[in-house]
Amino acid sequence: MKRLFAVGASIGLLVALAIPAGAKTIVKSRTDYALAGEARGLELAIGDQGVTLGLAMARANSTPGAVGVGAGQCTLLGEDPDPQSLPCTDESTVTTRYPGSPGDGVETCAGQLPAPLNDIVDLRLACGSSKSGLKNGLPFTTNKGRVAHLGVTLPVGTVFDQLPVDGLVDDLTQTLSPVLDQAPQEVRDAVENVVDIVDNVAETEALALELAPASSNVTRKGSGLHVSSDAAGALIGVLGIPAGQLDGTNVSVTSDPLKNGLLIIEVGRSQASASIDTKSATATSAASPALVTVKVRDITKPEPTYVEVSVAPGETVTVLAGTPAESTITAADSTTEEGGNSAKAVADAVRLHLLKGVNGGVVLGLGRATAAVNGDVVKNKRVVAAPPEKILPFTGGTDMSWPALGFIGLAVVTLLVRRRFAR
């Protein structure tokens, strides 16, 4: 038993001497983080058919890794789509990853909608682009989705033809008179001219839309990362009325809802962003909703003249009520959440139900943008030996350290014990 004690003590002393005096415990920390962003340009539904046009998604984490998607055309998306399995057309979609396929940011485009939407919707071009990678040790991804032009052809004339003309004129006159601030008789005369024009046309491009790009990016910001999503707004024209031909019997081929529509709706940019400090895991967020302006055409004037109606965030406005052109616009609102190491920002989509009296109308969602981050500081401990001290030349007697003397003493005791047992 004494022999075992002696051996154990010797080993323990050797281990103690292996860590020289001055060794210290160093605590190193790292931050685990994840970022996600998404922007949708347009969600369009006609009847039971629908598409999402202009999609951008960004993901990044501390692996480090990044995934980005830029798509021009997809089927309608749910609340939390998976970037790895999106229902988007290959011809208008670019997906990039780091590590893996970083991409080059070049657009890929297509312009074909599935039947039967392609019979009434003119989609000229839908494009997507994406690029992902690593810069200065941090992941990044930049993504964009856009459409160039969208036109919807609906049988406006036939719907007007099925309604009692006098009742239709009365409804439009009652709706427009207060908005245009004109005498009811003047408005009635102008409405009758417009109804006569539209009534002689079986089908026309009742709705036209120009959509700015949707983008979602993860970029470096100071000592951290920043995810920003931006749905850059749209211009929507409803029911084009040819300028200078209000007393005619045919709709001019130059009729353009974006230039002389009965309604023109301007949807501004919606933005959502979130940031995380990769050292402290502190997170922040910000969001701004899209501002909406509805312009109602003053049809008492031959040249396109408009009266503006602003729609505040979260407010709902219905115009041209009681007519086939009745339209409801709900302006977007925004929210932010911050909780120390996590943050989220959401700018909701502007919701529009246009031309309700024409085959159920067209439902649009515009300008949805989201951004979210979360992180966690993880601490690791390890013992690091201090660098050896520089030994100066001896100028006198040897001054042995106490650990060394203790080791020699223990060794002598061990040998004496062994000799005693041997006897």
SVG drawing of the C-alpha trace seen along z (x, -y; Angstrom):
<svg xmlns="http://www.w3.org/2000/svg" viewBox="-81 -72 110 81">
<polyline fill="none" stroke="black" stroke-width="0.4" points="0.0,0.0 2.8,-2.4 4.5,-1.5 1.4,-2.5 1.2,-5.7 4.7,-6.5 4.3,-5.8 1.0,-7.9 2.6,-10.8 5.5,-10.7 3.2,-10.7 1.1,-13.5 4.2,-15.6 5.4,-15.1 2.1,-16.2 2.1,-19.2 5.6,-20.1 4.5,-19.6 2.4,-22.8 4.9,-25.5 4.2,-28.3 2.3,-31.1 0.0,-28.9 -3.4,-30.4 -6.9,-29.4 -8.0,-31.3 -11.8,-31.6 -12.5,-32.1 -15.9,-32.7 -17.6,-32.4 -21.0,-33.5 -23.4,-31.1 -25.8,-33.1 -28.4,-32.7 -30.0,-35.3 -33.0,-35.0 -34.7,-37.5 -37.4,-37.4 -39.0,-39.8 -42.0,-39.2 -42.8,-41.6 -46.3,-40.4 -48.8,-37.7 -51.6,-37.6 -54.8,-35.5 -57.6,-35.4 -60.3,-32.9 -58.5,-29.8 -55.3,-30.4 -52.4,-32.3 -48.7,-33.1 -45.9,-34.8 -43.8,-37.1 -40.5,-38.5 -39.1,-36.6 -35.8,-37.1 -34.6,-35.0 -31.4,-35.1 -30.1,-32.8 -26.7,-32.8 -25.2,-31.2 -22.0,-30.9 -20.9,-27.6 -20.1,-29.8 -22.7,-29.2 -25.1,-31.1 -28.1,-30.2 -29.7,-32.7 -32.6,-32.6 -33.7,-35.0 -36.8,-34.0 -39.0,-35.7 -42.0,-33.3 -43.3,-30.8 -46.7,-29.3 -48.3,-31.0 -46.1,-30.6 -47.0,-29.9 -45.9,-31.7 -42.5,-30.1 -41.3,-28.5 -38.1,-26.3 -35.4,-27.8 -34.2,-24.3 -37.6,-23.3 -39.4,-26.3 -42.2,-25.8 -40.5,-28.2 -39.8,-27.8 -36.2,-26.7 -36.1,-29.2 -36.5,-32.2 -34.8,-31.0 -31.2,-31.1 -30.2,-29.4 -26.7,-29.8 -24.9,-28.4 -21.7,-28.7 -19.9,-26.4 -21.0,-24.9 -22.3,-26.9 -21.6,-30.6 -23.1,-31.9 -22.3,-35.1 -25.3,-37.4 -26.3,-37.1 -30.1,-37.2 -32.0,-34.3 -35.4,-35.2 -38.6,-33.6 -42.1,-34.8 -44.7,-32.1 -47.5,-31.6 -49.4,-28.3 -52.8,-27.8 -55.4,-29.1 -53.7,-32.2 -51.7,-32.8 -55.0,-33.3 -55.8,-36.5 -52.4,-37.6 -49.7,-39.0 -46.3,-38.4 -43.5,-39.8 -40.5,-38.9 -39.8,-37.4 -36.2,-37.3 -34.1,-36.1 -30.4,-36.5 -28.4,-35.4 -24.8,-35.3 -23.4,-33.9 -20.0,-33.5 -17.5,-34.3 -15.8,-37.7 -13.4,-38.4 -14.5,-35.3 -18.2,-36.2 -20.9,-34.8 -22.8,-37.0 -25.6,-36.6 -27.3,-39.0 -30.6,-38.1 -33.2,-39.8 -36.4,-38.8 -38.4,-41.0 -41.0,-41.2 -40.9,-43.7 -44.6,-44.2 -47.9,-42.5 -51.2,-43.0 -54.5,-41.4 -57.2,-41.2 -60.8,-40.9 -64.2,-41.1 -65.0,-44.5 -67.3,-45.5 -69.5,-42.4 -69.9,-42.9 -71.0,-46.5 -73.4,-45.3 -75.1,-42.9 -75.9,-45.7 -78.7,-48.3 -76.9,-51.3 -78.9,-53.9 -78.2,-52.2 -74.5,-51.9 -74.3,-55.6 -76.1,-56.5 -73.7,-54.4 -70.6,-55.9 -71.9,-59.4 -72.7,-59.0 -69.3,-57.6 -67.2,-60.0 -69.0,-63.3 -67.7,-63.8 -64.2,-62.7 -63.9,-64.9 -65.7,-67.8 -67.7,-68.4 -71.4,-69.1 -73.4,-65.8 -74.7,-66.6 -71.2,-67.2 -70.0,-63.9 -73.1,-62.1 -72.4,-63.3 -68.8,-62.2 -69.8,-58.8 -72.2,-58.2 -69.5,-58.8 -67.1,-56.4 -69.8,-53.7 -70.6,-54.0 -67.0,-53.5 -66.4,-50.5 -69.8,-48.9 -68.7,-48.6 -65.6,-46.6 -65.8,-42.8 -62.4,-42.6 -59.6,-45.1 -56.5,-45.2 -58.4,-46.1 -55.3,-46.0 -51.6,-46.8 -48.8,-46.6 -45.1,-47.7 -43.3,-46.0 -39.9,-47.1 -37.5,-44.4 -37.7,-42.6 -34.3,-42.0 -33.0,-40.2 -29.4,-40.4 -27.0,-39.5 -24.0,-41.8 -21.3,-42.8 -22.1,-45.8 -19.4,-47.0 -18.5,-44.1 -21.5,-42.1 -23.9,-41.0 -27.0,-42.8 -30.0,-41.1 -32.2,-43.5 -35.3,-42.8 -36.7,-45.3 -39.9,-45.1 -39.5,-48.2 -43.1,-49.0 -45.3,-49.0 -47.5,-51.1 -51.0,-49.7 -53.4,-51.0 -57.1,-50.0 -59.3,-50.3 -57.6,-52.5 -59.7,-55.3 -58.3,-56.9 -57.5,-60.5 -59.3,-62.8 -61.8,-60.1 -64.3,-60.1 -67.1,-60.7 -66.1,-58.0 -67.5,-54.5 -64.2,-52.5 -61.5,-52.1 -58.2,-53.3 -55.4,-50.8 -53.2,-53.3 -55.3,-53.0 -52.9,-52.4 -54.2,-51.8 -50.8,-53.0 -51.2,-56.4 -54.9,-57.1 -56.6,-54.4 -59.8,-55.1 -57.7,-54.3 -53.9,-54.5 -52.5,-53.1 -48.9,-53.8 -47.4,-51.4 -44.1,-52.6 -41.2,-50.6 -41.5,-48.3 -38.4,-47.5 -37.4,-45.2 -33.9,-44.7 -32.2,-43.1 -28.6,-43.1 -26.5,-41.0 -23.1,-41.7 -21.0,-38.6 -19.0,-39.3 -21.7,-40.0 -24.7,-38.5 -26.7,-41.7 -29.5,-42.0 -31.6,-44.9 -34.3,-45.3 -36.2,-48.0 -39.1,-48.1 -41.1,-50.6 -44.3,-49.8 -45.2,-50.7 -47.1,-54.0 -50.1,-53.8 -51.7,-56.5 -54.8,-56.0 -55.4,-58.3 -59.0,-58.6 -59.3,-59.9 -61.3,-63.1 -63.4,-61.9 -65.0,-65.4 -61.7,-66.5 -60.5,-65.3 -56.8,-65.1 -55.8,-62.7 -56.3,-64.5 -56.3,-62.8 -57.5,-63.4 -55.2,-61.7 -56.4,-59.7 -53.7,-58.7 -54.1,-55.4 -52.4,-55.4 -50.5,-52.2 -53.1,-49.7 -56.0,-51.6 -58.6,-50.2 -60.2,-52.3 -62.8,-51.2 -63.3,-53.3 -65.9,-53.1 -68.2,-51.2 -71.3,-49.6 -69.8,-49.4 -68.0,-46.7 -64.8,-48.7 -65.2,-48.6 -61.8,-48.2 -60.6,-47.8 -57.0,-48.7 -55.6,-47.8 -52.3,-49.6 -49.5,-47.6 -48.3,-48.0 -45.0,-47.0 -43.8,-45.5 -40.5,-44.9 -39.5,-42.6 -36.2,-42.7 -35.2,-40.3 -31.5,-40.7 -29.9,-38.1 -32.8,-37.9 -34.7,-40.4 -37.4,-40.3 -38.9,-42.8 -42.0,-42.5 -43.4,-44.9 -46.7,-43.3 -48.0,-43.2 -50.3,-45.8 -53.6,-44.0 -55.7,-44.9 -59.0,-43.5 -59.5,-45.2 -62.5,-45.2 -64.6,-43.1 -67.6,-43.2 -65.6,-41.7 -65.6,-37.9 -64.7,-38.2 -61.9,-40.7 -58.2,-40.4 -56.5,-40.0 -53.0,-41.3 -50.5,-41.2 -47.6,-43.7 -44.4,-44.5 -44.0,-41.9 -40.6,-42.1 -39.3,-40.2 -35.9,-39.9 -34.9,-38.0 -31.7,-37.2 -30.8,-35.2 -27.5,-34.4 -25.9,-32.9 -22.5,-33.4 -20.7,-30.1 -17.7,-30.1 -14.8,-27.6 -12.2,-27.2 -8.7,-25.8 -5.5,-25.9 -2.5,-27.5 1.1,-27.3 2.8,-30.6 5.9,-31.0 9.1,-29.9 11.0,-32.6 14.4,-33.6 17.1,-32.1 19.9,-34.5 23.5,-33.3 24.4,-32.1 26.7,-34.5 26.6,-32.7 25.4,-29.5 22.6,-27.5 19.2,-28.6 16.9,-25.6 13.2,-26.2 10.9,-24.7 9.1,-22.4 12.5,-20.9 13.6,-20.4 10.2,-18.8 10.6,-16.4 14.1,-15.3 12.9,-14.8 10.0,-12.7 12.3,-10.6 14.7,-9.9 11.8,-8.9 10.5,-6.5 13.9,-4.8 14.2,-4.3 10.7,-2.8 11.6,-0.4 14.8,0.7 13.0,1.4 10.4,3.6 13.3,5.4 14.9,6.3"/>
</svg>
